[in-house]
Amino acid sequence: MILTQIVPTPVGPLALLARDGVLVAAGFTADPREMYARLSPSLRTLPLREDDLGDAALAVREYLDGKIDALDRVPAEQPGTPTRQRLYEALRAVPAGTTVSYAVLAERAGLPRTAARAAGSACAQNLVAPFVPCHRVLPSTGGYGGYYYGTPVKEWLLAHESGVTA
């Protein structure tokens, strides 16, 4: 069974989906079925049910209250090649309040800096935002770059983590 809970945030509802206490998807949407549709085929065979996700929801509330590293403690998993898994691990190691470029993310994952495109692809396919914090990756050319949930959400997350938001 996939359990789901919606947690309100200043930038809109955050849908959390978990299986056996591990987040398998999270995203800024009011409809958890949008995230469910992006899961692997094997997980989509499991029923979806609303429930209290306990520590995952608590971690979001703590994060919103200013404990910006609270999301780090929540276990998360998602499909991907060994290279993509290394990129997701490197993403989770980027501390809240900091950012990296796609090239630096690739390097931290043990890939050549020229693998920035692979890093960008991993961010684009990330199913567990903001727990796997792809919002902390910025293009080396400047600006915010893309974000699956829109640039305003990415801007808010980065501002919140840097202490700029109220």
Buried (B, 14 or more C-beta within 10 A) or exposed (E): EBBBBBBEBEBBBBBBBBBEEEBBBBBBBEEBEEBBEBBEEEBEEBEBEEEEBEBBBBBBEBBBEEEBEBBBEBEBBBBBEEBBBBBBEBBBEBEBEEBBBBBBBBBBBEBEBEBBEBBBBBBEBBBBBBBBBBBBBBBEEEEBBEBBBEEEBBBBBBEBBEEEBE
